[in-house]
Amino acid sequence: MTFREFMAENGYMLQTTFWSDFSIADRFGLPAVQDTFNRAFAEWKQSYKYLTELILVLNHKIWQHYEAASEMAKLYNILWMQADQYAIENLKGSELEYYYEVTD
């Protein structure tokens, strides 16, 4: 099952290319993943829906890599924690409710 299919099965339709972007970066290693995160986070952190999807993707990338590529999983975990902390500290009201509802 693809990430898109998994999310659709759970009632969520993807809005971004984050999954594809990070899947491409995976092939080029840790620096590419970090760079992809830096660009995506800087560009989209002000959009609560895109930020939420970025955090979903990071979480699923941890799961994808935890057995076969532990260093990649560790990096994704660090990035997930950073983005999650930002969301919790900066989203308010209905935006924060959306974040919790989608990521629950």
PATOR-992003 format. One line per field, with one value per atom (N, C-alpha, C): residue in three letters; atom name; x, y, z. Coordinates in steps of 0.1 Angstrom, whole numbers. Example, Ala and Ser with C-alpha at 12.3 -4.5 7.8 and 13.67 -1.06 7.14 Angstrom:
residuo: Ala_Ala_Ala_Ser_Ser_Ser
atomo: N_CA_C_N_CA_C
xx: 132_123_132_128_137_129
yy: -57_-45_-33_-22_-11_0
zz: 78_78_78_71_71_79
end
This chain:
residuo: Met_Met_Met_Thr_Thr_Thr_Phe_Phe_Phe_Arg_Arg_Arg_Glu_Glu_Glu_Phe_Phe_Phe_Met_Met_Met_Ala_Ala_Ala_Glu_Glu_Glu_Asn_Asn_Asn_Gly_Gly_Gly_Tyr_Tyr_Tyr_Met_Met_Met_Leu_Leu_Leu_Gln_Gln_Gln_Thr_Thr_Thr_Thr_Thr_Thr_Phe_Phe_Phe_Trp_Trp_Trp_Ser_Ser_Ser_Asp_Asp_Asp_Phe_Phe_Phe_Ser_Ser_Ser_Ile_Ile_Ile_Ala_Ala_Ala_Asp_Asp_Asp_Arg_Arg_Arg_Phe_Phe_Phe_Gly_Gly_Gly_Leu_Leu_Leu_Pro_Pro_Pro_Ala_Ala_Ala_Val_Val_Val_Gln_Gln_Gln_Asp_Asp_Asp_Thr_Thr_Thr_Phe_Phe_Phe_Asn_Asn_Asn_Arg_Arg_Arg_Ala_Ala_Ala_Phe_Phe_Phe_Ala_Ala_Ala_Glu_Glu_Glu_Trp_Trp_Trp_Lys_Lys_Lys_Gln_Gln_Gln_Ser_Ser_Ser_Tyr_Tyr_Tyr_Lys_Lys_Lys_Tyr_Tyr_Tyr_Leu_Leu_Leu_Thr_Thr_Thr_Glu_Glu_Glu_Leu_Leu_Leu_Ile_Ile_Ile_Leu_Leu_Leu_Val_Val_Val_Leu_Leu_Leu_Asn_Asn_Asn_His_His_His_Lys_Lys_Lys_Ile_Ile_Ile_Trp_Trp_Trp_Gln_Gln_Gln_His_His_His_Tyr_Tyr_Tyr_Glu_Glu_Glu_Ala_Ala_Ala_Ala_Ala_Ala_Ser_Ser_Ser_Glu_Glu_Glu_Met_Met_Met_Ala_Ala_Ala_Lys_Lys_Lys_Leu_Leu_Leu_Tyr_Tyr_Tyr_Asn_Asn_Asn_Ile_Ile_Ile_Leu_Leu_Leu_Trp_Trp_Trp_Met_Met_Met_Gln_Gln_Gln_Ala_Ala_Ala_Asp_Asp_Asp_Gln_Gln_Gln_Tyr_Tyr_Tyr_Ala_Ala_Ala_Ile_Ile_Ile_Glu_Glu_Glu_Asn_Asn_Asn_Leu_Leu_Leu_Lys_Lys_Lys_Gly_Gly_Gly_Ser_Ser_Ser_Glu_Glu_Glu_Leu_Leu_Leu_Glu_Glu_Glu_Tyr_Tyr_Tyr_Tyr_Tyr_Tyr_Tyr_Tyr_Tyr_Glu_Glu_Glu_Val_Val_Val_Thr_Thr_Thr_Asp_Asp_Asp
atomo: N_CA_C_N_CA_C_N_CA_C_N_CA_C_N_CA_C_N_CA_C_N_CA_C_N_CA_C_N_CA_C_N_CA_C_N_CA_C_N_CA_C_N_CA_C_N_CA_C_N_CA_C_N_CA_C_N_CA_C_N_CA_C_N_CA_C_N_CA_C_N_CA_C_N_CA_C_N_CA_C_N_CA_C_N_CA_C_N_CA_C_N_CA_C_N_CA_C_N_CA_C_N_CA_C_N_CA_C_N_CA_C_N_CA_C_N_CA_C_N_CA_C_N_CA_C_N_CA_C_N_CA_C_N_CA_C_N_CA_C_N_CA_C_N_CA_C_N_CA_C_N_CA_C_N_CA_C_N_CA_C_N_CA_C_N_CA_C_N_CA_C_N_CA_C_N_CA_C_N_CA_C_N_CA_C_N_CA_C_N_CA_C_N_CA_C_N_CA_C_N_CA_C_N_CA_C_N_CA_C_N_CA_C_N_CA_C_N_CA_C_N_CA_C_N_CA_C_N_CA_C_N_CA_C_N_CA_C_N_CA_C_N_CA_C_N_CA_C_N_CA_C_N_CA_C_N_CA_C_N_CA_C_N_CA_C_N_CA_C_N_CA_C_N_CA_C_N_CA_C_N_CA_C_N_CA_C_N_CA_C_N_CA_C_N_CA_C_N_CA_C_N_CA_C_N_CA_C_N_CA_C_N_CA_C_N_CA_C_N_CA_C_N_CA_C_N_CA_C_N_CA_C_N_CA_C_N_CA_C_N_CA_C_N_CA_C_N_CA_C_N_CA_C_N_CA_C_N_CA_C_N_CA_C
xx: 8_0_9_6_14_10_18_15_2_0_-12_-25_-24_-35_-38_-27_-29_-36_-32_-38_-52_-55_-69_-78_-72_-80_-84_-76_-78_-86_-91_-99_-91_-78_-70_-65_-68_-63_-51_-40_-27_-29_-23_-24_-10_0_14_21_34_43_53_51_61_66_57_61_70_67_76_89_88_101_110_105_114_118_110_114_125_125_136_149_147_158_165_156_161_172_171_180_194_194_207_213_207_213_208_214_211_211_222_222_210_206_195_182_180_168_168_179_180_177_182_180_165_159_145_137_140_132_134_146_149_141_141_133_118_113_99_94_101_97_97_108_109_98_94_84_70_67_53_49_58_55_43_41_30_16_16_4_1_-9_-11_-15_-21_-25_-12_-4_8_18_19_27_23_10_5_8_7_11_26_34_48_51_45_47_42_31_26_37_42_52_65_69_81_79_67_64_64_58_58_72_80_94_102_99_106_102_90_85_91_91_97_111_119_134_139_130_135_143_139_147_159_158_168_178_174_183_182_188_186_190_201_206_195_189_179_167_163_152_155_167_171_169_174_173_158_150_136_129_134_128_132_144_148_140_138_131_116_111_97_95_104_103_104_113_114_101_95_83_71_70_60_60_72_73_69_73_69_53_47_33_26_30_24_26_37_40_33_30_26_12_6_-7_-17_-28_-37_-51_-60_-75_-78_-85_-89_-78_-67_-55_-49_-48_-42_-52_-65_-74_-73_-71_-69_-57_-46_-34_-36_-42_-44_-53_-64_-73_-67_-59_-53_-41_-34_-22_-26_-38_-42_-43
yy: -12_0_12_22_34_44_53_63_71_74_81_72_59_50_48_47_46_59_70_82_83_80_81_71_59_49_54_63_69_83_86_98_110_109_121_121_132_134_143_138_146_159_169_182_187_180_185_173_177_167_162_165_162_148_138_124_121_126_124_131_144_151_144_139_132_118_112_99_101_112_115_118_126_130_118_108_95_89_89_83_90_103_110_112_106_106_116_116_125_139_144_159_163_155_158_158_149_149_162_165_177_190_191_202_203_191_191_196_191_196_211_216_230_239_235_243_242_230_228_235_233_240_255_260_275_280_273_278_276_265_262_261_265_264_274_284_293_288_278_271_259_261_250_237_237_224_218_226_220_216_224_220_207_205_192_181_183_172_169_180_178_169_171_164_149_147_134_126_133_126_123_132_129_117_116_105_92_92_80_76_86_83_76_80_74_59_56_42_35_41_35_31_38_36_30_27_24_11_1_-12_-12_-7_-9_3_15_26_35_30_36_51_54_68_77_72_80_81_71_71_81_81_91_105_108_121_125_116_119_122_115_117_131_135_148_159_157_167_167_155_154_161_159_166_181_186_200_206_199_204_203_192_190_201_203_214_227_230_243_244_233_233_235_228_229_243_249_262_274_272_283_282_270_269_272_279_283_279_278_276_265_268_258_252_260_254_243_245_235_223_226_215_206_213_206_197_203_195_183_184_172_162_167_158_150_156_149_140_144_136_126_126_116_102
zz: 0_0_0_-9_-9_2_4_14_11_-2_-6_-4_-7_-4_11_18_33_38_34_39_35_22_17_25_28_35_49_54_67_66_54_52_50_46_44_30_22_9_9_3_3_-5_0_-5_-11_-8_-12_-19_-23_-29_-18_-6_5_4_3_3_-8_-20_-32_-30_-25_-23_-14_-3_7_2_-6_-12_-22_-29_-38_-30_-19_-11_-4_0_6_-2_-15_-24_-24_-20_-20_-7_4_17_26_38_49_46_39_36_27_18_9_17_26_35_43_49_58_49_37_28_24_21_17_28_40_52_54_53_56_46_33_23_25_28_30_42_53_66_65_59_58_49_38_29_34_41_44_59_68_82_86_78_81_76_69_64_73_82_91_85_74_67_61_54_49_60_70_82_87_89_94_85_72_62_63_64_65_77_88_100_99_92_89_80_70_62_70_78_86_95_101_110_102_90_83_77_75_70_82_94_105_105_104_103_91_80_68_69_76_77_90_100_113_113_105_105_96_84_74_74_78_77_90_101_114_114_107_107_100_90_83_92_99_108_119_124_135_130_118_112_111_105_104_117_128_141_146_144_149_141_128_120_125_127_132_145_154_168_166_157_155_149_139_133_142_150_159_170_175_186_180_168_162_161_157_155_169_179_192_198_195_201_193_180_172_166_165_161_172_169_179_174_184_181_171_160_151_143_141_135_143_156_165_165_166_166_153_142_129_130_135_136_145_156_165_159_152_146_135_127_115_120_130_134_144_149_160_154
end
